[in-house]
Amino acid sequence: MNEFDWHKDAISNSTLITSSYKNTQNVRRFFKLKCGENFKFDRNFMLWMKGAQGLTMGDAVGEWLS
């Protein structure tokens, strides 16, 4: 299996957060679509994402919205 490319691969709620996760423009577009235009990568959320390997992007959306 090829490693997920956070810069260009399609992201969905079921996309697994991998060890290669990066805060890319592609990821930002996904979060803005799911969380709204007010989405921002704040320090607490970035720290949560760093420890979220194995969870899904849907889990991350839920965390940001909570």
Secondary structure, DSSP 4 states (H G I P E B T S, - for coil): -PPP-TTTS---TTPBP-TT----HHHHHHHHHHH-TT----HHHHHHHHT-TTSBHHHHHHHHH-
